Amino acid sequence: MGSLTPPPSKILQISTSGTASQIGFSHGTLASAHISRSLAFYTRLFLKKCSMDWPAVRGFAMQYQPFLAANFPEYVEEMEGVAKGAGKEYADVLALNVRTEIAFGAFSDGCTAVSWKGSDRSYLGQNWDWDIEQSENLICLTIVKGDGLKIQMITEAGIIGKIGMNSHGVGCTLNAVTAKGVSFSKLPCHLALRSVLDSASRAEAIATFEKWGVASSCHILVADATGGTGLECSSEDVVRLEMDEGGVVAHTNHFVLPHKKGVVESGWLPDTDFRLRRVGESLDGKEPSEEVLWEIFRDEVEGNGASICRKQKEVAGPGALATLFGIVMDLREKKAKVLVGRPIDPIEKLVFSL
């Protein structure tokens, strides 16, 4: 039996600006230790989950290079900068950024996300659940691009797109979904998240998804001051989940809409239906507010083995899931609060202000 891995006392905060290469180099240099640990973590995880050693992982990842070089060269430049700054090979960093595609849906990120539009506010929030070992490799990354766009996100070190918002008030969250299939001519999941953070509006972000597609299954919730849209993605299609009459889009870890024939989802987290129902019950009859969302993300009522605020129930090692952070964004005000650790008992509080 292993021992539990203690959470970090402070999350690494990195601010970087300039060209794509300069942004990546600063990220890689300042987070080099975190990136090394992240590579070691995923080396173990890929071997356990999909029987792939690291040379095989690198080979798989490089199959995305032709598509990315032709259509998203700025992302390639930034990842090359990360690799140079961290003293790693480009294929290593690319592998981190396509980590969802490598495992073919074998990962079990168990997350709960909500977009909630009221008459004068638009909120977006999520609890992000993942392996407790990876908690020490989370970073808060602030990017200022050459055109003045500012991005703030919580991400895994070395990964250039994750959960956060930008200075246009556009935000995104992520839920894992395990429908099999992968495409090498579409945007990998985490780079699709980055494309949201590079967008001027929810509509622009959706247009990017529908033009290029997403390489593997996931749900990405995109929102701005006008409200939210859920994008249920598979390697075959992107299906929109629109706001209900209460201005809500909520999602956990299963598809709630029909998809193309041949898109087959495996039921892998028995608590996903419970968590989605729990969100709906918690929002019913209430007005949109940051306080209500935090109440939801602190919810410890269990159903089918887990709660929205997920407790660690296993020893350290691949599969030891827990809520690693919660975030609530006010997209009109372009502000967000991040509670690092479980929101019921956070170890650190961060504020985004854009």
Rosetta blueprint (number, residue, H / E / L):
1 M L
2 G L
3 S L
4 L L
5 T L
6 P L
7 P L
8 P L
9 S L
10 K L
11 I L
12 L E
13 Q E
14 I E
15 S E
16 T E
17 S E
18 G E
19 T L
20 A H
21 S H
22 Q H
23 I H
24 G H
25 F H
26 S H
27 H H
28 G H
29 T H
30 L H
31 A L
32 S H
33 A H
34 H H
35 I H
36 S H
37 R H
38 S H
39 L H
40 A H
41 F H
42 Y H
43 T H
44 R H
45 L H
46 F H
47 L H
48 K H
49 K H
50 C H
51 S L
52 M L
53 D L
54 W H
55 P H
56 A H
57 V H
58 R H
59 G H
60 F H
61 A H
62 M H
63 Q H
64 Y H
65 Q H
66 P H
67 F H
68 L H
69 A H
70 A H
71 N H
72 F L
73 P H
74 E H
75 Y H
76 V H
77 E H
78 E H
79 M H
80 E H
81 G H
82 V H
83 A H
84 K H
85 G H
86 A H
87 G L
88 K L
89 E L
90 Y H
91 A H
92 D H
93 V H
94 L H
95 A H
96 L H
97 N H
98 V L
99 R H
100 T H
101 E H
102 I H
103 A L
104 F L
105 G L
106 A L
107 F L
108 S L
109 D L
110 G L
111 C L
112 T E
113 A E
114 V E
115 S E
116 W E
117 K E
118 G L
119 S L
120 D L
121 R L
122 S E
123 Y E
124 L E
125 G E
126 Q E
127 N E
128 W E
129 D E
130 W E
131 D E
132 I H
133 E H
134 Q H
135 S H
136 E H
137 N H
138 L E
139 I E
140 C E
141 L E
142 T E
143 I E
144 V E
145 K E
146 G L
147 D L
148 G L
149 L L
150 K E
151 I E
152 Q E
153 M E
154 I E
155 T E
156 E E
157 A L
158 G L
159 I L
160 I L
161 G L
162 K L
163 I E
164 G E
165 M E
166 N E
167 S L
168 H L
169 G L
170 V L
171 G E
172 C E
173 T E
174 L E
175 N E
176 A E
177 V L
178 T L
179 A E
180 K L
181 G L
182 V L
183 S L
184 F L
185 S L
186 K L
187 L E
188 P L
189 C H
190 H H
191 L H
192 A H
193 L H
194 R H
195 S H
196 V H
197 L H
198 D L
199 S L
200 A L
201 S L
202 R H
203 A H
204 E H
205 A H
206 I H
207 A H
208 T H
209 F H
210 E H
211 K H
212 W H
213 G L
214 V E
215 A L
216 S L
217 S L
218 C E
219 H E
220 I E
221 L E
222 V E
223 A E
224 D E
225 A L
226 T L
227 G E
228 G E
229 T E
230 G E
231 L E
232 E E
233 C E
234 S L
235 S L
236 E L
237 D L
238 V E
239 V E
240 R E
241 L E
242 E L
243 M L
244 D L
245 E L
246 G L
247 G L
248 V E
249 V E
250 A E
251 H E
252 T L
253 N L
254 H L
255 F L
256 V L
257 L L
258 P L
259 H L
260 K L
261 K L
262 G L
263 V L
264 V L
265 E E
266 S L
267 G L
268 W L
269 L L
270 P L
271 D L
272 T H
273 D H
274 F H
275 R H
276 L H
277 R H
278 R H
279 V H
280 G H
281 E H
282 S H
283 L H
284 D L
285 G L
286 K L
287 E L
288 P L
289 S L
290 E H
291 E H
292 V H
293 L H
294 W H
295 E H
296 I H
297 F H
298 R L
299 D L
300 E L
301 V L
302 E L
303 G E
304 N L
305 G L
306 A E
307 S L
308 I L
309 C L
310 R L
311 K L
312 Q L
313 K L
314 E L
315 V L
316 A L
317 G L
318 P L
319 G L
320 A L
321 L E
322 A E
323 T E
324 L E
325 F E
326 G E
327 I E
328 V E
329 M E
330 D E
331 L L
332 R L
333 E L
334 K L
335 K E
336 A E
337 K E
338 V E
339 L E
340 V E
341 G L
342 R L
343 P L
344 I L
345 D L
346 P L
347 I L
348 E E
349 K E
350 L E
351 V E
352 F E
353 S E
354 L L
